[in-house]
Amino acid sequence: LTIKELVAAQHVADLLLLLLLLPGLQMLAVALQSRISEAFHVDIHPAATFGRGILLDHATGVVVGETAVVGDNVSMLHHVTLGGSGTGKGIRHPTIGHGVLLGAGVSVLGNVTVGCGAKVGAGSVVVTDLPCHSVAVGVPARIVKQTARAEPCRTMDQTEDFILDYVI
């Protein structure tokens, strides 16, 4: 399967989940999602909401929960988790704003919001809201800088403005 087929299959699963009025379609949506997870090592719940222009760079290990909302032009590197908190009803997963860059291994847990244009460093764990155009790193993630760059996902440079010369 190709990434194009992954996106198409995810759209079919989303459509099946929306058509819950017909018996058996919810189970079909879950079965399709399970096959996608097996083939791509990506676990995206059929009810998760995505904007346009999403980049799953080396998508292996990406997990997106049921009530997660991902804005337009978001870049996620491998092993990103948009995980839930609890088993109750309502919104349990994060909301990711437009133009966000999530580094490798980032976990965003619970009903938190990552503001537009934010950048989260590799391996960070976000458990509180992050304002727009902020840079956060660590466990738990702490804001280390506010940036003016509109969409850090466009350059994919996680070291920009931090390391003056990082040529090896």
Beta strands, then each sheet from edge to edge (+ up, - down):
strand 1: 43-44
strand 2: 49-50
strand 3: 55-56
strand 4: 63-64
strand 5: 69-70
strand 6: 75-76
strand 7: 81-83
strand 8: 95-96
strand 9: 101-102
strand 10: 107-109
strand 11: 113-114
strand 12: 119-120
strand 13: 125-126
strand 14: 134-137
strand 15: 142-146
sheet 1: 1+ 4+ 7+ 10+ 13+
sheet 2: 2+ 5+ 8+ 11+
sheet 3: 3+ 6+ 9+ 12+ 14+ 15-
end
